[in-house]
């Protein structure tokens, strides 16, 4: 699937379905919020949510006092939904409607968050471009929170094939510049009542950690 085709696909998804009807919808992204709390990031930390779509993570981060927020999604339609929901708070957010495989960071970030984007990259070249952008964007010792479908998760999502991962496979894709701090799994229940298994990883870029955060089963 080309970048333009991906763009059209995801715009159509968000134009035709309600935000709380898509399978990946979460009212509260608890795992990400717990890890951000454990990391103790300062309010001025620069955070990018890749594949933000209409996710509520930004709402919670704003409520916690974070003001250096960037939302990136291939779908301008999805970002428009979030912008309208935030109202005046949207002014605290940088909005990037772009394909992550074409992303050229213009600033550095303390934290890169991705829930359910990387697993859509079934082409190895797209994954390499993603990782290159990730490494360019993160500060040394910056953090990555990534969630993908687990090895027992769905083989497709939104009519598209996906790659499924365990933490070792994900680390192989990311390369040796990332140190694993924590990993956990999530049994996500979709709005339709189906169960999807996600694998989460919290990793640090370049600098080795003195210890690991506690994991959750």
Residue pairs with C-beta under 8 A, 6 or more apart in sequence:
1 9
1 160
3 74
3 99
3 101
3 102
6 74
6 99
7 74
7 75
7 99
9 158
9 160
10 53
10 73
10 74
10 75
10 77
10 78
11 75
11 76
11 77
11 78
13 22
13 75
13 158
14 22
14 53
14 54
14 75
14 77
14 78
14 81
15 77
19 25
19 54
19 81
20 27
20 191
21 191
22 53
22 54
22 158
22 191
23 157
23 158
23 190
23 191
23 192
23 194
23 196
24 53
24 115
24 116
24 157
24 188
24 190
25 190
25 191
26 55
26 56
26 188
27 56
28 56
28 60
29 55
29 56
29 57
29 60
29 115
31 147
31 184
31 186
31 200
31 216
32 57
32 113
32 115
32 145
32 147
33 57
33 60
34 216
35 145
35 182
35 202
35 213
36 61
36 64
36 111
36 145
38 213
39 111
39 143
39 213
41 47
41 66
41 110
41 111
43 64
43 65
43 66
43 67
44 67
44 68
45 66
45 68
45 110
45 111
46 68
46 70
46 107
46 108
46 109
46 110
46 111
47 61
47 66
47 68
47 69
47 70
47 109
47 110
47 111
47 113
48 69
48 70
48 71
48 72
48 109
48 111
48 112
48 113
48 137
49 55
49 57
49 58
49 69
49 70
49 71
49 72
49 113
49 114
50 72
50 73
50 100
50 112
50 113
50 114
50 117
51 72
51 73
51 74
51 100
51 114
51 115
51 116
51 117
52 58
52 71
52 72
52 73
52 78
52 79
52 82
53 73
53 75
53 78
53 79
53 82
54 78
54 81
54 82
54 85
55 82
55 115
57 113
57 115
58 69
58 71
58 82
58 86
58 93
59 85
59 86
61 69
62 69
62 86
62 89
62 92
67 92
69 92
69 93
69 94
70 93
70 94
70 95
70 96
70 109
71 79
71 82
71 93
71 94
71 95
71 96
72 96
72 97
72 98
72 100
72 103
73 79
73 96
73 97
74 97
74 98
74 99
74 100
75 97
76 97
79 95
79 97
82 90
83 90
83 93
83 95
86 93
96 103
100 117
100 130
100 133
101 121
101 126
101 129
101 130
101 133
102 129
103 133
103 137
104 133
104 136
105 133
105 136
105 137
107 137
108 137
108 138
108 139
108 142
109 137
109 138
109 139
109 142
110 138
110 139
110 142
110 143
111 142
111 143
111 144
111 145
112 134
112 137
112 138
112 142
112 143
112 144
112 145
113 144
113 145
113 146
114 144
114 145
114 146
114 147
115 145
115 146
115 147
115 198
116 147
116 148
116 149
116 157
116 198
118 127
118 130
118 146
118 148
118 163
118 170
118 173
119 148
119 149
119 157
119 162
119 163
119 164
119 165
120 157
120 160
120 162
121 127
121 130
121 163
122 161
122 162
122 163
127 173
131 173
131 174
131 175
134 144
134 174
135 177
135 205
138 144
138 205
139 205
140 205
140 206
140 207
141 204
141 205
141 206
141 207
142 204
142 205
143 181
143 202
143 203
143 204
143 205
144 174
144 178
144 201
144 202
144 203
144 204
144 205
145 200
145 201
145 202
146 170
146 200
146 201
146 203
147 186
147 198
147 199
147 200
147 201
148 162
148 163
148 164
148 165
148 170
148 198
148 199
149 157
149 162
149 163
149 164
149 165
149 196
149 197
149 198
149 199
150 164
150 165
150 166
150 185
150 197
150 198
150 199
151 164
151 165
151 166
151 169
151 199
152 164
152 197
153 162
153 164
153 196
153 197
153 198
153 199
154 162
154 196
155 161
155 162
155 164
156 162
165 173
165 199
166 199
167 180
167 183
167 199
167 201
170 199
170 201
171 178
171 180
171 201
171 203
174 203
177 205
177 206
178 203
178 204
178 205
179 203
179 204
179 207
179 208
179 209
180 201
180 202
180 203
180 212
181 202
181 203
181 204
181 209
181 212
181 213
182 201
182 202
182 212
182 213
182 214
182 215
183 199
183 200
183 201
183 202
183 215
184 200
184 215
184 216
184 217
185 197
185 198
185 199
185 200
185 217
186 197
186 198
186 200
187 195
187 196
187 197
187 198
188 195
188 196
188 197
188 198
189 195
189 196
190 196
202 213
